[in-house]
Amino acid sequence: MDPLEKLLSVVHDVKSPLLAIRRLSERLLEDSDSLSEDVRRRLELIHESAAEASTSLEECNISSTLSVGSSADHPPEPVDVAQIADEIVGSFRAHAECKSQTLRYDADDRADCRVLGDPLQLREAMNNLVSNALKFSPSGSTVEVTVRRSTDTVRFSVTDSGPGLSEREQDRLFEPLCNVGPDPTDGEGSTGLGLYIARRIVEEHEGTVEVESEKGSGSTFRFTLPAASSPASPAPHADRSGSEWSSPSSAPALP
């Protein structure tokens, strides 16, 4: 693993725990009337420090990801899209709980969902789509992540319950530094680069990215990549279908 890949790996591993620290400290500060002045100030420092660190990591991640060369610069290797999706859903557990959101995940554990590519880049693309869905969906809503295998492709999809996008907004959605539509629902930051980076990574892996959305009806973002093997190949991963993360106050998932 070269130095740039190591940097991207560290950035990815640290972002989600920092987000959890920010959200949990915000929750504790909501009950600041019951806290002593000293404890309240310490929580404020924790929250401020986590926010500053998140901003620095985001800037580092943007510059590093944009400087990554074509996927041809990295020898492709088998990447289990279903396994990475399951890990990403787990990493966003605290975020979903803090917004009383239900985060559902479904994949066919009998299917081989491997593709050939760079695992760090593909993880970043998938992470960006899930992050966006949670970021722009209201409290108490449901976000669903699915992975499906067809004859010769693997499809990763994220469906949210956000405000949806007009056709005009969809036309500009994947442009760099472009923030279209409403703001995030809980004060989260948005660089306007997440979807652009995701599309660039997927296209470098000979895949396609698309969005289905209607104003007021949520959105589905998906990308499709060439499968690494024939459908008859055995699936190497364990049963991960039907996993779900939600806060105790969320409505139960549909069967």
Secondary structure, DSSP 8 states (H G I E B T S, - for coil): --HHHHHHHHHHHHHHHHHHHHHHHHHHHHTGGGS-HHHHHHHHHHHHHHHHHHHHHHHHHHHHHHH---GGGS--EEEEHHHHHHHHHHHTHHHHHHTT-EEEEEE-TTS--EEEE-HHHHHHHHHHHHHHHHHHS-TT-EEEEEEEE-SSEEEEEEE--S----HHHHHHTTSTT---SS--TTS----S-HHHHHHHHHHHTT-EEEEEE-TTS-EEEEEEEEBSS-TTS---S---TT-EEE-TTS-----
